[in-house]
Amino acid sequence: MNEIKCPHCGEVFKVDASGYADIVKQVRDAEFSRDLDERVKAVQREGEQALELERFSFDGRPAGGGVSA
């Protein structure tokens, strides 16, 4: 049996191995989903920035206020 302490009320309760594994899986899945969402948003931002840079380069306007070559 594993003991788990509730983060909200502080009560300690016991769960069997199966129940403990279910709780750990829920936490792991939630963390994975959150990390994945953050990564997807970062990749989207990078893609948008690259696209904007290409647009500026294609239009002949300097990207970021620099001098175009």
N, CA, C and O atoms as a Tripos MOL2 file, in Angstrom:
@<TRIPOS>MOLECULE
protein
  276   275    69     0     0
PROTEIN
NO_CHARGES

@<TRIPOS>ATOM
      1 N           0.8310   -1.1820    0.0000 N.3       1 MET1
      2 CA          0.0000    0.0000    0.0000 C.3       1 MET1
      3 C           0.8860    1.2600    0.0000 C.2       1 MET1
      4 O           1.9160    1.3290    0.6710 O.2       1 MET1
      5 N           0.4410    2.2320   -0.7710 N.am      2 ASN2
      6 CA          1.1220    3.5160   -0.8200 C.3       2 ASN2
      7 C           0.2700    4.5590   -0.1170 C.2       2 ASN2
      8 O          -0.9590    4.5130   -0.1620 O.2       2 ASN2
      9 N           0.9400    5.4930    0.5280 N.am      3 GLU3
     10 CA          0.2350    6.5910    1.1750 C.3       3 GLU3
     11 C           0.3690    7.8320    0.3170 C.2       3 GLU3
     12 O           1.4400    8.1320   -0.2110 O.2       3 GLU3
     13 N          -0.7350    8.5470    0.1860 N.am      4 ILE4
     14 CA         -0.7530    9.7810   -0.5880 C.3       4 ILE4
     15 C          -1.3560   10.8630    0.2850 C.2       4 ILE4
     16 O          -2.3570   10.6420    0.9670 O.2       4 ILE4
     17 N          -0.7380   12.0360    0.2590 N.am      5 LYS5
     18 CA         -1.2420   13.1660    1.0290 C.3       5 LYS5
     19 C          -1.9440   14.1260    0.0780 C.2       5 LYS5
     20 O          -1.3660   14.5540   -0.9210 O.2       5 LYS5
     21 N          -3.1780   14.4580    0.3890 N.am      6 CYS6
     22 CA         -3.9500   15.3810   -0.4350 C.3       6 CYS6
     23 C          -3.3300   16.7710   -0.3430 C.2       6 CYS6
     24 O          -3.1330   17.2850    0.7580 O.2       6 CYS6
     25 N          -3.0170   17.3910   -1.4940 N.am      7 PRO7
     26 CA         -2.4050   18.7210   -1.4600 C.3       7 PRO7
     27 C          -3.3820   19.8120   -1.0150 C.2       7 PRO7
     28 O          -2.9580   20.9040   -0.6360 O.2       7 PRO7
     29 N          -4.6780   19.5240   -1.0590 N.am      8 HIS8
     30 CA         -5.6720   20.5380   -0.7010 C.3       8 HIS8
     31 C          -6.0420   20.4970    0.7790 C.2       8 HIS8
     32 O          -6.0380   21.5290    1.4500 O.2       8 HIS8
     33 N          -6.3600   19.3110    1.2870 N.am      9 CYS9
     34 CA         -6.8150   19.2190    2.6790 C.3       9 CYS9
     35 C          -5.7430   18.6720    3.6210 C.2       9 CYS9
     36 O          -5.8620   18.8060    4.8390 O.2       9 CYS9
     37 N          -4.6850   18.0490    3.0600 N.am     10 GLY10
     38 CA         -3.6120   17.5250    3.8830 C.3      10 GLY10
     39 C          -3.8710   16.1280    4.4230 C.2      10 GLY10
     40 O          -3.0090   15.5630    5.0960 O.2      10 GLY10
     41 N          -5.0380   15.5560    4.1460 N.am     11 GLU11
     42 CA         -5.3580   14.2230    4.6330 C.3      11 GLU11
     43 C          -4.4970   13.1750    3.9300 C.2      11 GLU11
     44 O          -4.2890   13.2400    2.7190 O.2      11 GLU11
     45 N          -4.0030   12.2150    4.6970 N.am     12 VAL12
     46 CA         -3.2060   11.1240    4.1540 C.3      12 VAL12
     47 C          -4.1090    9.9060    4.0110 C.2      12 VAL12
     48 O          -4.8240    9.5450    4.9460 O.2      12 VAL12
     49 N          -4.0750    9.2780    2.8460 N.am     13 PHE13
     50 CA         -4.8710    8.0800    2.6410 C.3      13 PHE13
     51 C          -4.0370    7.0430    1.9140 C.2      13 PHE13
     52 O          -3.0370    7.3540    1.2670 O.2      13 PHE13
     53 N          -4.4790    5.8020    2.0410 N.am     14 LYS14
     54 CA         -3.7500    4.6840    1.4540 C.3      14 LYS14
     55 C          -4.4500    4.2110    0.1870 C.2      14 LYS14
     56 O          -5.6780    4.1620    0.1170 O.2      14 LYS14
     57 N          -3.6410    3.8660   -0.8140 N.am     15 VAL15
     58 CA         -4.1660    3.2980   -2.0530 C.3      15 VAL15
     59 C          -3.3460    2.0570   -2.3830 C.2      15 VAL15
     60 O          -2.1640    1.9610   -2.0510 O.2      15 VAL15
     61 N          -4.0030    1.1110   -3.0460 N.am     16 ASP16
     62 CA         -3.2800   -0.0970   -3.4440 C.3      16 ASP16
     63 C          -2.4120    0.2140   -4.6690 C.2      16 ASP16
     64 O          -2.4640    1.3210   -5.2050 O.2      16 ASP16
     65 N          -1.6380   -0.7370   -5.0940 N.am     17 ALA17
     66 CA         -0.6940   -0.5290   -6.1970 C.3      17 ALA17
     67 C          -1.4090   -0.1100   -7.4700 C.2      17 ALA17
     68 O          -0.9150    0.7460   -8.2040 O.2      17 ALA17
     69 N          -2.5550   -0.6980   -7.7390 N.am     18 SER18
     70 CA         -3.3060   -0.3770   -8.9530 C.3      18 SER18
     71 C          -3.8200    1.0660   -8.9150 C.2      18 SER18
     72 O          -3.6940    1.8000   -9.8950 O.2      18 SER18
     73 N          -4.3890    1.4590   -7.7990 N.am     19 GLY19
     74 CA         -4.8860    2.8360   -7.6490 C.3      19 GLY19
     75 C          -3.7530    3.8500   -7.7210 C.2      19 GLY19
     76 O          -3.9000    4.9170   -8.3170 O.2      19 GLY19
     77 N          -2.6260    3.5110   -7.1130 N.am     20 TYR20
     78 CA         -1.4570    4.4030   -7.1480 C.3      20 TYR20
     79 C          -0.9540    4.5630   -8.5820 C.2      20 TYR20
     80 O          -0.6220    5.6670   -9.0120 O.2      20 TYR20
     81 N          -0.9010    3.4460   -9.3210 N.am     21 ALA21
     82 CA         -0.4440    3.5020  -10.7150 C.3      21 ALA21
     83 C          -1.3890    4.3560  -11.5530 C.2      21 ALA21
     84 O          -0.9390    5.0850  -12.4370 O.2      21 ALA21
     85 N          -2.6850    4.2770  -11.2910 N.am     22 ASP22
     86 CA         -3.6580    5.1030  -12.0190 C.3      22 ASP22
     87 C          -3.4350    6.5870  -11.7530 C.2      22 ASP22
     88 O          -3.4940    7.3990  -12.6760 O.2      22 ASP22
     89 N          -3.1830    6.9390  -10.5160 N.am     23 ILE23
     90 CA         -2.9420    8.3420  -10.1560 C.3      23 ILE23
     91 C          -1.6590    8.8430  -10.8090 C.2      23 ILE23
     92 O          -1.6350    9.9400  -11.3660 O.2      23 ILE23
     93 N          -0.6020    8.0560  -10.7460 N.am     24 VAL24
     94 CA          0.6660    8.4400  -11.3670 C.3      24 VAL24
     95 C           0.4860    8.6250  -12.8660 C.2      24 VAL24
     96 O           1.0320    9.5690  -13.4370 O.2      24 VAL24
     97 N          -0.2660    7.7460  -13.5100 N.am     25 LYS25
     98 CA         -0.5110    7.8510  -14.9400 C.3      25 LYS25
     99 C          -1.2670    9.1360  -15.2730 C.2      25 LYS25
    100 O          -0.9400    9.8010  -16.2550 O.2      25 LYS25
    101 N          -2.2630    9.4930  -14.4760 N.am     26 GLN26
    102 CA         -3.0220   10.7180  -14.7020 C.3      26 GLN26
    103 C          -2.1130   11.9470  -14.6220 C.2      26 GLN26
    104 O          -2.1990   12.8480  -15.4560 O.2      26 GLN26
    105 N          -1.2560   11.9740  -13.6270 N.am     27 VAL27
    106 CA         -0.3370   13.1050  -13.4570 C.3      27 VAL27
    107 C           0.6360   13.1620  -14.6270 C.2      27 VAL27
    108 O           0.8700   14.2310  -15.1900 O.2      27 VAL27
    109 N           1.2050   12.0180  -14.9940 N.am     28 ARG28
    110 CA          2.1630   11.9530  -16.0940 C.3      28 ARG28
    111 C           1.5050   12.3790  -17.4070 C.2      28 ARG28
    112 O           2.0930   13.1370  -18.1780 O.2      28 ARG28
    113 N           0.2880   11.8940  -17.6630 N.am     29 ASP29
    114 CA         -0.4280   12.2560  -18.8870 C.3      29 ASP29
    115 C          -0.7200   13.7510  -18.9460 C.2      29 ASP29
    116 O          -0.5900   14.3650  -20.0050 O.2      29 ASP29
    117 N          -1.1080   14.3350  -17.8320 N.am     30 ALA30
    118 CA         -1.4040   15.7670  -17.7790 C.3      30 ALA30
    119 C          -0.1390   16.5810  -18.0440 C.2      30 ALA30
    120 O          -0.1740   17.5560  -18.7950 O.2      30 ALA30
    121 N           0.9780   16.1840  -17.4320 N.am     31 GLU31
    122 CA          2.2380   16.8860  -17.6410 C.3      31 GLU31
    123 C           2.6930   16.7530  -19.0940 C.2      31 GLU31
    124 O           3.1540   17.7250  -19.6920 O.2      31 GLU31
    125 N           2.5670   15.5720  -19.6540 N.am     32 PHE32
    126 CA          2.9630   15.3390  -21.0370 C.3      32 PHE32
    127 C           2.1260   16.2000  -21.9820 C.2      32 PHE32
    128 O           2.6560   16.8160  -22.9070 O.2      32 PHE32
    129 N           0.8350   16.2360  -21.7460 N.am     33 SER33
    130 CA         -0.0630   17.0260  -22.5910 C.3      33 SER33
    131 C           0.2890   18.5070  -22.5090 C.2      33 SER33
    132 O           0.3070   19.1890  -23.5330 O.2      33 SER33
    133 N           0.5650   19.0100  -21.3270 N.am     34 ARG34
    134 CA          0.9310   20.4170  -21.1400 C.3      34 ARG34
    135 C           2.2530   20.7260  -21.8410 C.2      34 ARG34
    136 O           2.3720   21.7410  -22.5270 O.2      34 ARG34
    137 N           3.2370   19.8580  -21.6710 N.am     35 ASP35
    138 CA          4.5330   20.0530  -22.3320 C.3      35 ASP35
    139 C           4.3990   20.0050  -23.8510 C.2      35 ASP35
    140 O           5.0300   20.7860  -24.5620 O.2      35 ASP35
    141 N           3.5820   19.0930  -24.3380 N.am     36 LEU36
    142 CA          3.3720   18.9660  -25.7740 C.3      36 LEU36
    143 C           2.7060   20.2270  -26.3370 C.2      36 LEU36
    144 O           3.1010   20.7230  -27.3920 O.2      36 LEU36
    145 N           1.7050   20.7370  -25.6370 N.am     37 ASP37
    146 CA          1.0340   21.9680  -26.0810 C.3      37 ASP37
    147 C           2.0120   23.1370  -26.1440 C.2      37 ASP37
    148 O           1.9920   23.9120  -27.1000 O.2      37 ASP37
    149 N           2.8670   23.2650  -25.1290 N.am     38 GLU38
    150 CA          3.8580   24.3430  -25.1110 C.3      38 GLU38
    151 C           4.8230   24.2110  -26.2890 C.2      38 GLU38
    152 O           5.1770   25.2040  -26.9250 O.2      38 GLU38
    153 N           5.2400   22.9910  -26.5710 N.am     39 ARG39
    154 CA          6.1800   22.7390  -27.6700 C.3      39 ARG39
    155 C           5.5470   23.0610  -29.0240 C.2      39 ARG39
    156 O           6.1950   23.6470  -29.8910 O.2      39 ARG39
    157 N           4.2850   22.6790  -29.2040 N.am     40 VAL40
    158 CA          3.5790   22.9650  -30.4490 C.3      40 VAL40
    159 C           3.4630   24.4740  -30.6520 C.2      40 VAL40
    160 O           3.6860   24.9680  -31.7580 O.2      40 VAL40
    161 N           3.1210   25.2010  -29.6100 N.am     41 LYS41
    162 CA          3.0060   26.6600  -29.7120 C.3      41 LYS41
    163 C           4.3490   27.2920  -30.0540 C.2      41 LYS41
    164 O           4.4040   28.2300  -30.8490 O.2      41 LYS41
    165 N           5.4310   26.7910  -29.4670 N.am     42 ALA42
    166 CA          6.7630   27.3230  -29.7520 C.3      42 ALA42
    167 C           7.1390   27.0820  -31.2120 C.2      42 ALA42
    168 O           7.6870   27.9680  -31.8670 O.2      42 ALA42
    169 N           6.8510   25.8980  -31.7170 N.am     43 VAL43
    170 CA          7.1650   25.5860  -33.1120 C.3      43 VAL43
    171 C           6.3210   26.4540  -34.0440 C.2      43 VAL43
    172 O           6.8150   26.9070  -35.0760 O.2      43 VAL43
    173 N           5.0720   26.6880  -33.7000 N.am     44 GLN44
    174 CA          4.2190   27.5480  -34.5180 C.3      44 GLN44
    175 C           4.7640   28.9770  -34.5520 C.2      44 GLN44
    176 O           4.7950   29.6080  -35.6090 O.2      44 GLN44
    177 N           5.1910   29.4840  -33.3970 N.am     45 ARG45
    178 CA          5.7740   30.8380  -33.3410 C.3      45 ARG45
    179 C           7.0260   30.9190  -34.2060 C.2      45 ARG45
    180 O           7.2180   31.8890  -34.9400 O.2      45 ARG45
    181 N           7.8830   29.8930  -34.1170 N.am     46 GLU46
    182 CA          9.1070   29.8870  -34.9180 C.3      46 GLU46
    183 C           8.7770   29.8660  -36.4060 C.2      46 GLU46
    184 O           9.4290   30.5460  -37.1980 O.2      46 GLU46
    185 N           7.7700   29.0880  -36.7850 N.am     47 GLY47
    186 CA          7.3590   29.0190  -38.1820 C.3      47 GLY47
    187 C           6.8080   30.3500  -38.6690 C.2      47 GLY47
    188 O           7.1020   30.7770  -39.7850 O.2      47 GLY47
    189 N           6.0200   30.9970  -37.8450 N.am     48 GLU48
    190 CA          5.4660   32.3040  -38.2090 C.3      48 GLU48
    191 C           6.5760   33.3420  -38.3580 C.2      48 GLU48
    192 O           6.5340   34.1720  -39.2660 O.2      48 GLU48
    193 N           7.5600   33.2950  -37.4750 N.am     49 GLN49
    194 CA          8.6790   34.2400  -37.5530 C.3      49 GLN49
    195 C           9.4920   33.9970  -38.8190 C.2      49 GLN49
    196 O           9.9100   34.9480  -39.4790 O.2      49 GLN49
    197 N           9.7160   32.7440  -39.1590 N.am     50 ALA50
    198 CA         10.4750   32.4230  -40.3730 C.3      50 ALA50
    199 C           9.7080   32.8640  -41.6130 C.2      50 ALA50
    200 O          10.2960   33.3870  -42.5600 O.2      50 ALA50
    201 N           8.4080   32.6560  -41.6060 N.am     51 LEU51
    202 CA          7.5720   33.0710  -42.7250 C.3      51 LEU51
    203 C           7.5870   34.5850  -42.8820 C.2      51 LEU51
    204 O           7.6820   35.0930  -43.9990 O.2      51 LEU51
    205 N           7.4960   35.3030  -41.7810 N.am     52 GLU52
    206 CA          7.5350   36.7590  -41.8300 C.3      52 GLU52
    207 C           8.8860   37.2440  -42.3500 C.2      52 GLU52
    208 O           8.9440   38.1930  -43.1320 O.2      52 GLU52
    209 N           9.9560   36.6100  -41.9280 N.am     53 LEU53
    210 CA         11.2800   36.9700  -42.4150 C.3      53 LEU53
    211 C          11.3740   36.7470  -43.9190 C.2      53 LEU53
    212 O          11.9390   37.5710  -44.6380 O.2      53 LEU53
    213 N          10.8250   35.6420  -44.3920 N.am     54 GLU54
    214 CA         10.8230   35.3700  -45.8330 C.3      54 GLU54
    215 C          10.0010   36.4050  -46.5940 C.2      54 GLU54
    216 O          10.3850   36.8320  -47.6830 O.2      54 GLU54
    217 N           8.8800   36.8020  -46.0230 N.am     55 ARG55
    218 CA          8.0530   37.8180  -46.6780 C.3      55 ARG55
    219 C           8.8240   39.1210  -46.8290 C.2      55 ARG55
    220 O           8.8060   39.7380  -47.8940 O.2      55 ARG55
    221 N           9.4940   39.5330  -45.7720 N.am     56 PHE56
    222 CA         10.2680   40.7690  -45.8140 C.3      56 PHE56
    223 C          11.4030   40.6540  -46.8270 C.2      56 PHE56
    224 O          11.6760   41.5930  -47.5750 O.2      56 PHE56
    225 N          12.0510   39.5170  -46.8430 N.am     57 SER57
    226 CA         13.1610   39.3070  -47.7780 C.3      57 SER57
    227 C          12.6530   39.3010  -49.2190 C.2      57 SER57
    228 O          13.2960   39.8660  -50.1040 O.2      57 SER57
    229 N          11.5260   38.6790  -49.4540 N.am     58 PHE58
    230 CA         10.9670   38.5840  -50.7890 C.3      58 PHE58
    231 C          10.4980   39.9560  -51.2880 C.2      58 PHE58
    232 O          10.6640   40.2760  -52.4650 O.2      58 PHE58
    233 N           9.9240   40.7510  -50.4160 N.am     59 ASP59
    234 CA          9.4250   42.0680  -50.7920 C.3      59 ASP59
    235 C          10.5440   43.0780  -50.9770 C.2      59 ASP59
    236 O          10.3000   44.1900  -51.4460 O.2      59 ASP59
    237 N          11.7430   42.7190  -50.6230 N.am     60 GLY60
    238 CA         12.8790   43.6190  -50.7620 C.3      60 GLY60
    239 C          13.0070   44.5860  -49.6000 C.2      60 GLY60
    240 O          13.8680   45.4660  -49.6040 O.2      60 GLY60
    241 N          12.1540   44.4220  -48.6170 N.am     61 ARG61
    242 CA         12.2610   45.2770  -47.4310 C.3      61 ARG61
    243 C          13.1730   44.5910  -46.4170 C.2      61 ARG61
    244 O          13.1630   43.3660  -46.2990 O.2      61 ARG61
    245 N          13.9330   45.3530  -45.7130 N.am     62 PRO62
    246 CA         14.8350   44.7390  -44.7170 C.3      62 PRO62
    247 C          14.0520   44.1170  -43.5690 C.2      62 PRO62
    248 O          13.0780   44.6880  -43.0790 O.2      62 PRO62
    249 N          14.4860   42.9620  -43.1580 N.am     63 ALA63
    250 CA         13.8710   42.2820  -42.0230 C.3      63 ALA63
    251 C          14.4910   42.8300  -40.7490 C.2      63 ALA63
    252 O          15.7160   42.8930  -40.6420 O.2      63 ALA63
    253 N          13.6870   43.2230  -39.7970 N.am     64 GLY64
    254 CA         14.1850   43.6840  -38.5190 C.3      64 GLY64
    255 C          14.8330   45.0470  -38.5860 C.2      64 GLY64
    256 O          15.5730   45.4010  -37.6680 O.2      64 GLY64
    257 N          14.5970   45.8230  -39.6100 N.am     65 GLY65
    258 CA         15.1240   47.1740  -39.6710 C.3      65 GLY65
    259 C          16.5480   47.2800  -40.1420 C.2      65 GLY65
    260 O          17.1070   48.3770  -40.1640 O.2      65 GLY65
    261 N          17.1700   46.1470  -40.5280 N.am     66 GLY66
    262 CA         18.5640   46.1770  -41.0080 C.3      66 GLY66
    263 C          18.6260   46.5630  -42.4740 C.2      66 GLY66
    264 O          17.5990   46.8410  -43.0930 O.2      66 GLY66
    265 N          19.8020   46.5820  -43.0150 N.am     67 VAL67
    266 CA         20.0190   46.9170  -44.4150 C.3      67 VAL67
    267 C          19.9770   45.6330  -45.2190 C.2      67 VAL67
    268 O          20.6400   44.6590  -44.8600 O.2      67 VAL67
    269 N          19.1920   45.6110  -46.3260 N.am     68 SER68
    270 CA         19.1090   44.4060  -47.1160 C.3      68 SER68
    271 C          20.3300   44.2990  -48.0340 C.2      68 SER68
    272 O          20.8820   45.3080  -48.4730 O.2      68 SER68
    273 N          20.7360   43.0780  -48.3100 N.am     69 ALA69
    274 CA         21.9380   42.8460  -49.1200 C.3      69 ALA69
    275 C          21.6120   42.7870  -50.5770 C.2      69 ALA69
    276 O          22.5060   42.5990  -51.4030 O.2      69 ALA69
@<TRIPOS>BOND
     1     1     2 1
     2     2     3 1
     3     3     4 2
     4     3     5 am
     5     5     6 1
     6     6     7 1
     7     7     8 2
     8     7     9 am
     9     9    10 1
    10    10    11 1
    11    11    12 2
    12    11    13 am
    13    13    14 1
    14    14    15 1
    15    15    16 2
    16    15    17 am
    17    17    18 1
    18    18    19 1
    19    19    20 2
    20    19    21 am
    21    21    22 1
    22    22    23 1
    23    23    24 2
    24    23    25 am
    25    25    26 1
    26    26    27 1
    27    27    28 2
    28    27    29 am
    29    29    30 1
    30    30    31 1
    31    31    32 2
    32    31    33 am
    33    33    34 1
    34    34    35 1
    35    35    36 2
    36    35    37 am
    37    37    38 1
    38    38    39 1
    39    39    40 2
    40    39    41 am
    41    41    42 1
    42    42    43 1
    43    43    44 2
    44    43    45 am
    45    45    46 1
    46    46    47 1
    47    47    48 2
    48    47    49 am
    49    49    50 1
    50    50    51 1
    51    51    52 2
    52    51    53 am
    53    53    54 1
    54    54    55 1
    55    55    56 2
    56    55    57 am
    57    57    58 1
    58    58    59 1
    59    59    60 2
    60    59    61 am
    61    61    62 1
    62    62    63 1
    63    63    64 2
    64    63    65 am
    65    65    66 1
    66    66    67 1
    67    67    68 2
    68    67    69 am
    69    69    70 1
    70    70    71 1
    71    71    72 2
    72    71    73 am
    73    73    74 1
    74    74    75 1
    75    75    76 2
    76    75    77 am
    77    77    78 1
    78    78    79 1
    79    79    80 2
    80    79    81 am
    81    81    82 1
    82    82    83 1
    83    83    84 2
    84    83    85 am
    85    85    86 1
    86    86    87 1
    87    87    88 2
    88    87    89 am
    89    89    90 1
    90    90    91 1
    91    91    92 2
    92    91    93 am
    93    93    94 1
    94    94    95 1
    95    95    96 2
    96    95    97 am
    97    97    98 1
    98    98    99 1
    99    99   100 2
   100    99   101 am
   101   101   102 1
   102   102   103 1
   103   103   104 2
   104   103   105 am
   105   105   106 1
   106   106   107 1
   107   107   108 2
   108   107   109 am
   109   109   110 1
   110   110   111 1
   111   111   112 2
   112   111   113 am
   113   113   114 1
   114   114   115 1
   115   115   116 2
   116   115   117 am
   117   117   118 1
   118   118   119 1
   119   119   120 2
   120   119   121 am
   121   121   122 1
   122   122   123 1
   123   123   124 2
   124   123   125 am
   125   125   126 1
   126   126   127 1
   127   127   128 2
   128   127   129 am
   129   129   130 1
   130   130   131 1
   131   131   132 2
   132   131   133 am
   133   133   134 1
   134   134   135 1
   135   135   136 2
   136   135   137 am
   137   137   138 1
   138   138   139 1
   139   139   140 2
   140   139   141 am
   141   141   142 1
   142   142   143 1
   143   143   144 2
   144   143   145 am
   145   145   146 1
   146   146   147 1
   147   147   148 2
   148   147   149 am
   149   149   150 1
   150   150   151 1
   151   151   152 2
   152   151   153 am
   153   153   154 1
   154   154   155 1
   155   155   156 2
   156   155   157 am
   157   157   158 1
   158   158   159 1
   159   159   160 2
   160   159   161 am
   161   161   162 1
   162   162   163 1
   163   163   164 2
   164   163   165 am
   165   165   166 1
   166   166   167 1
   167   167   168 2
   168   167   169 am
   169   169   170 1
   170   170   171 1
   171   171   172 2
   172   171   173 am
   173   173   174 1
   174   174   175 1
   175   175   176 2
   176   175   177 am
   177   177   178 1
   178   178   179 1
   179   179   180 2
   180   179   181 am
   181   181   182 1
   182   182   183 1
   183   183   184 2
   184   183   185 am
   185   185   186 1
   186   186   187 1
   187   187   188 2
   188   187   189 am
   189   189   190 1
   190   190   191 1
   191   191   192 2
   192   191   193 am
   193   193   194 1
   194   194   195 1
   195   195   196 2
   196   195   197 am
   197   197   198 1
   198   198   199 1
   199   199   200 2
   200   199   201 am
   201   201   202 1
   202   202   203 1
   203   203   204 2
   204   203   205 am
   205   205   206 1
   206   206   207 1
   207   207   208 2
   208   207   209 am
   209   209   210 1
   210   210   211 1
   211   211   212 2
   212   211   213 am
   213   213   214 1
   214   214   215 1
   215   215   216 2
   216   215   217 am
   217   217   218 1
   218   218   219 1
   219   219   220 2
   220   219   221 am
   221   221   222 1
   222   222   223 1
   223   223   224 2
   224   223   225 am
   225   225   226 1
   226   226   227 1
   227   227   228 2
   228   227   229 am
   229   229   230 1
   230   230   231 1
   231   231   232 2
   232   231   233 am
   233   233   234 1
   234   234   235 1
   235   235   236 2
   236   235   237 am
   237   237   238 1
   238   238   239 1
   239   239   240 2
   240   239   241 am
   241   241   242 1
   242   242   243 1
   243   243   244 2
   244   243   245 am
   245   245   246 1
   246   246   247 1
   247   247   248 2
   248   247   249 am
   249   249   250 1
   250   250   251 1
   251   251   252 2
   252   251   253 am
   253   253   254 1
   254   254   255 1
   255   255   256 2
   256   255   257 am
   257   257   258 1
   258   258   259 1
   259   259   260 2
   260   259   261 am
   261   261   262 1
   262   262   263 1
   263   263   264 2
   264   263   265 am
   265   265   266 1
   266   266   267 1
   267   267   268 2
   268   267   269 am
   269   269   270 1
   270   270   271 1
   271   271   272 2
   272   271   273 am
   273   273   274 1
   274   274   275 1
   275   275   276 2
@<TRIPOS>SUBSTRUCTURE
     1 MET1         2 RESIDUE 1 A MET
     2 ASN2         6 RESIDUE 1 A ASN
     3 GLU3        10 RESIDUE 1 A GLU
     4 ILE4        14 RESIDUE 1 A ILE
     5 LYS5        18 RESIDUE 1 A LYS
     6 CYS6        22 RESIDUE 1 A CYS
     7 PRO7        26 RESIDUE 1 A PRO
     8 HIS8        30 RESIDUE 1 A HIS
     9 CYS9        34 RESIDUE 1 A CYS
    10 GLY10       38 RESIDUE 1 A GLY
    11 GLU11       42 RESIDUE 1 A GLU
    12 VAL12       46 RESIDUE 1 A VAL
    13 PHE13       50 RESIDUE 1 A PHE
    14 LYS14       54 RESIDUE 1 A LYS
    15 VAL15       58 RESIDUE 1 A VAL
    16 ASP16       62 RESIDUE 1 A ASP
    17 ALA17       66 RESIDUE 1 A ALA
    18 SER18       70 RESIDUE 1 A SER
    19 GLY19       74 RESIDUE 1 A GLY
    20 TYR20       78 RESIDUE 1 A TYR
    21 ALA21       82 RESIDUE 1 A ALA
    22 ASP22       86 RESIDUE 1 A ASP
    23 ILE23       90 RESIDUE 1 A ILE
    24 VAL24       94 RESIDUE 1 A VAL
    25 LYS25       98 RESIDUE 1 A LYS
    26 GLN26      102 RESIDUE 1 A GLN
    27 VAL27      106 RESIDUE 1 A VAL
    28 ARG28      110 RESIDUE 1 A ARG
    29 ASP29      114 RESIDUE 1 A ASP
    30 ALA30      118 RESIDUE 1 A ALA
    31 GLU31      122 RESIDUE 1 A GLU
    32 PHE32      126 RESIDUE 1 A PHE
    33 SER33      130 RESIDUE 1 A SER
    34 ARG34      134 RESIDUE 1 A ARG
    35 ASP35      138 RESIDUE 1 A ASP
    36 LEU36      142 RESIDUE 1 A LEU
    37 ASP37      146 RESIDUE 1 A ASP
    38 GLU38      150 RESIDUE 1 A GLU
    39 ARG39      154 RESIDUE 1 A ARG
    40 VAL40      158 RESIDUE 1 A VAL
    41 LYS41      162 RESIDUE 1 A LYS
    42 ALA42      166 RESIDUE 1 A ALA
    43 VAL43      170 RESIDUE 1 A VAL
    44 GLN44      174 RESIDUE 1 A GLN
    45 ARG45      178 RESIDUE 1 A ARG
    46 GLU46      182 RESIDUE 1 A GLU
    47 GLY47      186 RESIDUE 1 A GLY
    48 GLU48      190 RESIDUE 1 A GLU
    49 GLN49      194 RESIDUE 1 A GLN
    50 ALA50      198 RESIDUE 1 A ALA
    51 LEU51      202 RESIDUE 1 A LEU
    52 GLU52      206 RESIDUE 1 A GLU
    53 LEU53      210 RESIDUE 1 A LEU
    54 GLU54      214 RESIDUE 1 A GLU
    55 ARG55      218 RESIDUE 1 A ARG
    56 PHE56      222 RESIDUE 1 A PHE
    57 SER57      226 RESIDUE 1 A SER
    58 PHE58      230 RESIDUE 1 A PHE
    59 ASP59      234 RESIDUE 1 A ASP
    60 GLY60      238 RESIDUE 1 A GLY
    61 ARG61      242 RESIDUE 1 A ARG
    62 PRO62      246 RESIDUE 1 A PRO
    63 ALA63      250 RESIDUE 1 A ALA
    64 GLY64      254 RESIDUE 1 A GLY
    65 GLY65      258 RESIDUE 1 A GLY
    66 GLY66      262 RESIDUE 1 A GLY
    67 VAL67      266 RESIDUE 1 A VAL
    68 SER68      270 RESIDUE 1 A SER
    69 ALA69      274 RESIDUE 1 A ALA
